[in-house]
Amino acid sequence: MENNLTNCIWLGDFFKVFIPAGLAYWFGHKQYLTKRDHEQITKRYLENGIDVIVEGIEHALGVFSENFAHSMRILKTFRDKKNAGISPSPEDYATDCFLRCKRELFYTAPFYKLKLLCGEEAEIFYVQTQHLFAFVELATNVFQYGMCVELKEFVEGNGVKVDAKTLFDYYLKVVKEYSDKSEKYYGLIKELQHIAFALETEPIRYKNLIFWRLLTGPWVT
């Protein structure tokens, strides 16, 4: 009887000491693995994925914004000088001041990482970003080789058969229409930042990525 009582006491002491210690180790190890996976996932999919994509989108929109502003300055100068009876100078409609997108910023790998993170639905970001790059190139060509060249031909009297006001009004409308069309592409940044925020604030492990996809998608851009 005494031996049984001693064994029970010993077992009780064992459970008091080792079970809490075991649970503490298990929780600590689990937290370590979660933290490790989250840091790796954040670096791979956020820093080397989403952030790179956003940088490229912001660059393209920045190029468009600057070219839009430059086009508006050209048109204002043309209008003001014609209203004042002054002939615009070649510098007023020069074509060499427009910016072009840096193609080296348009990587494919970050979009592939985004698809691994979010699933096939994330292909929409690649498609829409390519549309943005094409849009900026088209708009720049219109501003640079359409508007500026026609203003030059008008000033030099090379067969432009409209008056100054009509020419000004036409290109003002064209430039503003491109500006209106550019607004939708800012939604790409908004949606990507939504994914980035979720990735930063919700610690996840590699084995749980499939469930994370369900919580963060789909997206409408």
KEBA-594515 format. One record per residue (C-alpha): residue in one letter; residue number from 0; x, y, z. Coordinates in steps of 0.02 Angstrom, whole numbers. Example, Ala and Ser with C-alpha at 12.3 -4.5 7.8 and 13.67 -1.06 7.14 Angstrom:
<recs>
<sefi a; gupa 0; px 615; py -225; pz 390>;
<sefi s; gupa 1; px 684; py -53; pz 357>;
</recs>
This chain:
<recs>
<sefi m; gupa 0; px 0; py 0; pz 0>;
<sefi e; gupa 1; px 140; py 118; pz 48>;
<sefi n; gupa 2; px 230; py 80; pz -116>;
<sefi n; gupa 3; px 73; py 117; pz -217>;
<sefi l; gupa 4; px 51; py 282; pz -127>;
<sefi t; gupa 5; px 232; py 327; pz -162>;
<sefi n; gupa 6; px 210; py 284; pz -346>;
<sefi c; gupa 7; px 54; py 391; pz -357>;
<sefi i; gupa 8; px 144; py 537; pz -278>;
<sefi w; gupa 9; px 290; py 512; pz -397>;
<sefi l; gupa 10; px 175; py 506; pz -547>;
<sefi g; gupa 11; px 85; py 661; pz -488>;
<sefi d; gupa 12; px 249; py 754; pz -471>;
<sefi f; gupa 13; px 300; py 691; pz -644>;
<sefi f; gupa 14; px 141; py 757; pz -726>;
<sefi k; gupa 15; px 157; py 922; pz -634>;
<sefi v; gupa 16; px 334; py 950; pz -699>;
<sefi f; gupa 17; px 349; py 866; pz -866>;
<sefi i; gupa 18; px 178; py 891; pz -946>;
<sefi p; gupa 19; px 183; py 1082; pz -928>;
<sefi a; gupa 20; px 363; py 1079; pz -988>;
<sefi g; gupa 21; px 314; py 971; pz -1136>;
<sefi l; gupa 22; px 169; py 1084; pz -1181>;
<sefi a; gupa 23; px 278; py 1238; pz -1164>;
<sefi y; gupa 24; px 406; py 1159; pz -1281>;
<sefi w; gupa 25; px 271; py 1110; pz -1406>;
<sefi f; gupa 26; px 194; py 1283; pz -1410>;
<sefi g; gupa 27; px 363; py 1366; pz -1419>;
<sefi h; gupa 28; px 420; py 1254; pz -1562>;
<sefi k; gupa 29; px 257; py 1284; pz -1654>;
<sefi q; gupa 30; px 277; py 1472; pz -1635>;
<sefi y; gupa 31; px 455; py 1461; pz -1697>;
<sefi l; gupa 32; px 403; py 1364; pz -1852>;
<sefi t; gupa 33; px 261; py 1486; pz -1887>;
<sefi k; gupa 34; px 378; py 1636; pz -1867>;
<sefi r; gupa 35; px 511; py 1555; pz -1977>;
<sefi d; gupa 36; px 388; py 1511; pz -2115>;
<sefi h; gupa 37; px 305; py 1682; pz -2107>;
<sefi e; gupa 38; px 472; py 1772; pz -2124>;
<sefi q; gupa 39; px 520; py 1664; pz -2273>;
<sefi i; gupa 40; px 349; py 1684; pz -2355>;
<sefi t; gupa 41; px 351; py 1872; pz -2327>;
<sefi k; gupa 42; px 523; py 1889; pz -2406>;
<sefi r; gupa 43; px 484; py 1777; pz -2554>;
<sefi y; gupa 44; px 307; py 1831; pz -2595>;
<sefi l; gupa 45; px 299; py 2009; pz -2528>;
<sefi e; gupa 46; px 472; py 2087; pz -2543>;
<sefi n; gupa 47; px 522; py 1991; pz -2700>;
<sefi g; gupa 48; px 347; py 1976; pz -2771>;
<sefi i; gupa 49; px 208; py 2099; pz -2732>;
<sefi d; gupa 50; px 324; py 2245; pz -2692>;
<sefi v; gupa 51; px 415; py 2223; pz -2858>;
<sefi i; gupa 52; px 251; py 2219; pz -2955>;
<sefi v; gupa 53; px 188; py 2376; pz -2866>;
<sefi e; gupa 54; px 353; py 2464; pz -2905>;
<sefi g; gupa 55; px 331; py 2428; pz -3090>;
<sefi i; gupa 56; px 150; py 2487; pz -3090>;
<sefi e; gupa 57; px 193; py 2647; pz -2997>;
<sefi h; gupa 58; px 334; py 2679; pz -3120>;
<sefi a; gupa 59; px 219; py 2660; pz -3271>;
<sefi l; gupa 60; px 86; py 2771; pz -3194>;
<sefi g; gupa 61; px 219; py 2898; pz -3148>;
<sefi v; gupa 62; px 280; py 2903; pz -3328>;
<sefi f; gupa 63; px 103; py 2930; pz -3389>;
<sefi s; gupa 64; px 69; py 3065; pz -3259>;
<sefi e; gupa 65; px 224; py 3162; pz -3308>;
<sefi n; gupa 66; px 187; py 3147; pz -3495>;
<sefi f; gupa 67; px 7; py 3201; pz -3465>;
<sefi a; gupa 68; px 66; py 3355; pz -3369>;
<sefi h; gupa 69; px 193; py 3396; pz -3503>;
<sefi s; gupa 70; px 60; py 3382; pz -3638>;
<sefi m; gupa 71; px -53; py 3501; pz -3542>;
<sefi r; gupa 72; px 90; py 3626; pz -3529>;
<sefi i; gupa 73; px 121; py 3615; pz -3716>;
<sefi l; gupa 74; px -62; py 3645; pz -3755>;
<sefi k; gupa 75; px -74; py 3791; pz -3634>;
<sefi t; gupa 76; px 79; py 3873; pz -3708>;
<sefi f; gupa 77; px 11; py 3847; pz -3885>;
<sefi r; gupa 78; px -158; py 3923; pz -3838>;
<sefi d; gupa 79; px -86; py 4071; pz -3742>;
<sefi k; gupa 80; px 38; py 4118; pz -3879>;
<sefi k; gupa 81; px -92; py 4103; pz -4018>;
<sefi n; gupa 82; px -214; py 4210; pz -3917>;
<sefi a; gupa 83; px -76; py 4339; pz -3894>;
<sefi g; gupa 84; px -33; py 4337; pz -4079>;
<sefi i; gupa 85; px 137; py 4258; pz -4047>;
<sefi s; gupa 86; px 200; py 4114; pz -4152>;
<sefi p; gupa 87; px 250; py 3964; pz -4044>;
<sefi s; gupa 88; px 434; py 3916; pz -4054>;
<sefi p; gupa 89; px 499; py 3739; pz -4092>;
<sefi e; gupa 90; px 543; py 3719; pz -3908>;
<sefi d; gupa 91; px 360; py 3739; pz -3863>;
<sefi y; gupa 92; px 312; py 3574; pz -3945>;
<sefi a; gupa 93; px 476; py 3479; pz -3940>;
<sefi t; gupa 94; px 457; py 3290; pz -3940>;
<sefi d; gupa 95; px 614; py 3247; pz -3841>;
<sefi c; gupa 96; px 546; py 3289; pz -3667>;
<sefi f; gupa 97; px 429; py 3141; pz -3650>;
<sefi l; gupa 98; px 473; py 2995; pz -3537>;
<sefi r; gupa 99; px 470; py 2811; pz -3582>;
<sefi c; gupa 100; px 443; py 2662; pz -3469>;
<sefi k; gupa 101; px 597; py 2565; pz -3414>;
<sefi r; gupa 102; px 570; py 2391; pz -3480>;
<sefi e; gupa 103; px 695; py 2317; pz -3358>;
<sefi l; gupa 104; px 569; py 2347; pz -3217>;
<sefi f; gupa 105; px 441; py 2230; pz -3296>;
<sefi y; gupa 106; px 490; py 2061; pz -3226>;
<sefi t; gupa 107; px 391; py 1901; pz -3251>;
<sefi a; gupa 108; px 450; py 1805; pz -3097>;
<sefi p; gupa 109; px 356; py 1913; pz -2969>;
<sefi f; gupa 110; px 191; py 1875; pz -3057>;
<sefi y; gupa 111; px 231; py 1689; pz -3051>;
<sefi k; gupa 112; px 261; py 1704; pz -2863>;
<sefi l; gupa 113; px 97; py 1797; pz -2844>;
<sefi k; gupa 114; px 6; py 1653; pz -2930>;
<sefi l; gupa 115; px 91; py 1527; pz -2815>;
<sefi l; gupa 116; px 34; py 1630; pz -2666>;
<sefi c; gupa 117; px -143; py 1673; pz -2721>;
<sefi g; gupa 118; px -189; py 1543; pz -2851>;
<sefi e; gupa 119; px -230; py 1551; pz -3036>;
<sefi e; gupa 120; px -350; py 1696; pz -3010>;
<sefi a; gupa 121; px -198; py 1808; pz -2983>;
<sefi e; gupa 122; px -164; py 1796; pz -3171>;
<sefi i; gupa 123; px -278; py 1948; pz -3185>;
<sefi f; gupa 124; px -139; py 2056; pz -3111>;
<sefi y; gupa 125; px -17; py 2004; pz -3247>;
<sefi v; gupa 126; px -145; py 2034; pz -3385>;
<sefi q; gupa 127; px -199; py 2205; pz -3319>;
<sefi t; gupa 128; px -19; py 2260; pz -3289>;
<sefi q; gupa 129; px 25; py 2217; pz -3469>;
<sefi h; gupa 130; px -125; py 2319; pz -3524>;
<sefi l; gupa 131; px -59; py 2463; pz -3420>;
<sefi f; gupa 132; px 113; py 2457; pz -3501>;
<sefi a; gupa 133; px 35; py 2453; pz -3674>;
<sefi f; gupa 134; px -82; py 2595; pz -3627>;
<sefi v; gupa 135; px 61; py 2707; pz -3569>;
<sefi e; gupa 136; px 159; py 2673; pz -3728>;
<sefi l; gupa 137; px 9; py 2712; pz -3837>;
<sefi a; gupa 138; px -33; py 2872; pz -3743>;
<sefi t; gupa 139; px 147; py 2931; pz -3753>;
<sefi n; gupa 140; px 151; py 2899; pz -3940>;
<sefi v; gupa 141; px -8; py 3001; pz -3962>;
<sefi f; gupa 142; px 60; py 3146; pz -3859>;
<sefi q; gupa 143; px 233; py 3142; pz -3935>;
<sefi y; gupa 144; px 207; py 3094; pz -4116>;
<sefi g; gupa 145; px 25; py 3144; pz -4140>;
<sefi m; gupa 146; px -5; py 3304; pz -4045>;
<sefi c; gupa 147; px 169; py 3380; pz -4051>;
<sefi v; gupa 148; px 197; py 3341; pz -4234>;
<sefi e; gupa 149; px 28; py 3412; pz -4285>;
<sefi l; gupa 150; px 59; py 3571; pz -4184>;
<sefi k; gupa 151; px 227; py 3587; pz -4271>;
<sefi e; gupa 152; px 147; py 3566; pz -4442>;
<sefi f; gupa 153; px 13; py 3693; pz -4398>;
<sefi v; gupa 154; px 141; py 3824; pz -4343>;
<sefi e; gupa 155; px 247; py 3793; pz -4497>;
<sefi g; gupa 156; px 95; py 3799; pz -4612>;
<sefi n; gupa 157; px 114; py 3622; pz -4677>;
<sefi g; gupa 158; px -64; py 3584; pz -4729>;
<sefi v; gupa 159; px -160; py 3573; pz -4563>;
<sefi k; gupa 160; px -333; py 3632; pz -4618>;
<sefi v; gupa 161; px -408; py 3684; pz -4451>;
<sefi d; gupa 162; px -391; py 3841; pz -4347>;
<sefi a; gupa 163; px -288; py 3853; pz -4188>;
<sefi k; gupa 164; px -438; py 3841; pz -4071>;
<sefi t; gupa 165; px -506; py 3685; pz -4155>;
<sefi l; gupa 166; px -336; py 3602; pz -4148>;
<sefi f; gupa 167; px -314; py 3650; pz -3965>;
<sefi d; gupa 168; px -488; py 3590; pz -3916>;
<sefi y; gupa 169; px -464; py 3424; pz -4006>;
<sefi y; gupa 170; px -301; py 3378; pz -3921>;
<sefi l; gupa 171; px -359; py 3443; pz -3752>;
<sefi k; gupa 172; px -503; py 3320; pz -3764>;
<sefi v; gupa 173; px -386; py 3179; pz -3819>;
<sefi v; gupa 174; px -262; py 3209; pz -3678>;
<sefi k; gupa 175; px -399; py 3218; pz -3546>;
<sefi e; gupa 176; px -480; py 3058; pz -3610>;
<sefi y; gupa 177; px -316; py 2966; pz -3587>;
<sefi s; gupa 178; px -303; py 3036; pz -3412>;
<sefi d; gupa 179; px -478; py 2973; pz -3371>;
<sefi k; gupa 180; px -435; py 2801; pz -3438>;
<sefi s; gupa 181; px -279; py 2792; pz -3330>;
<sefi e; gupa 182; px -378; py 2804; pz -3168>;
<sefi k; gupa 183; px -434; py 2622; pz -3170>;
<sefi y; gupa 184; px -255; py 2559; pz -3160>;
<sefi y; gupa 185; px -232; py 2633; pz -2986>;
<sefi g; gupa 186; px -350; py 2495; pz -2930>;
<sefi l; gupa 187; px -210; py 2370; pz -2962>;
<sefi i; gupa 188; px -106; py 2450; pz -2825>;
<sefi k; gupa 189; px -254; py 2452; pz -2706>;
<sefi e; gupa 190; px -289; py 2266; pz -2728>;
<sefi l; gupa 191; px -105; py 2218; pz -2714>;
<sefi q; gupa 192; px -88; py 2319; pz -2555>;
<sefi h; gupa 193; px -240; py 2226; pz -2487>;
<sefi i; gupa 194; px -151; py 2061; pz -2515>;
<sefi a; gupa 195; px 11; py 2130; pz -2443>;
<sefi f; gupa 196; px -77; py 2189; pz -2286>;
<sefi a; gupa 197; px -156; py 2019; pz -2259>;
<sefi l; gupa 198; px 13; py 1935; pz -2286>;
<sefi e; gupa 199; px 99; py 2049; pz -2161>;
<sefi t; gupa 200; px -32; py 2038; pz -2024>;
<sefi e; gupa 201; px -82; py 1854; pz -2032>;
<sefi p; gupa 202; px 63; py 1737; pz -1986>;
<sefi i; gupa 203; px 50; py 1584; pz -2098>;
<sefi r; gupa 204; px 147; py 1426; pz -2134>;
<sefi y; gupa 205; px 184; py 1347; pz -2302>;
<sefi k; gupa 206; px 64; py 1205; pz -2267>;
<sefi n; gupa 207; px -78; py 1330; pz -2239>;
<sefi l; gupa 208; px -55; py 1430; pz -2399>;
<sefi i; gupa 209; px -202; py 1345; pz -2484>;
<sefi f; gupa 210; px -320; py 1404; pz -2346>;
<sefi w; gupa 211; px -244; py 1578; pz -2349>;
<sefi r; gupa 212; px -287; py 1591; pz -2534>;
<sefi l; gupa 213; px -470; py 1560; pz -2496>;
<sefi l; gupa 214; px -470; py 1702; pz -2368>;
<sefi t; gupa 215; px -386; py 1833; pz -2477>;
<sefi g; gupa 216; px -465; py 1806; pz -2649>;
<sefi p; gupa 217; px -543; py 1835; pz -2771>;
<sefi w; gupa 218; px -497; py 2008; pz -2833>;
<sefi v; gupa 219; px -585; py 2129; pz -2949>;
<sefi t; gupa 220; px -473; py 2250; pz -3041>;
</recs>
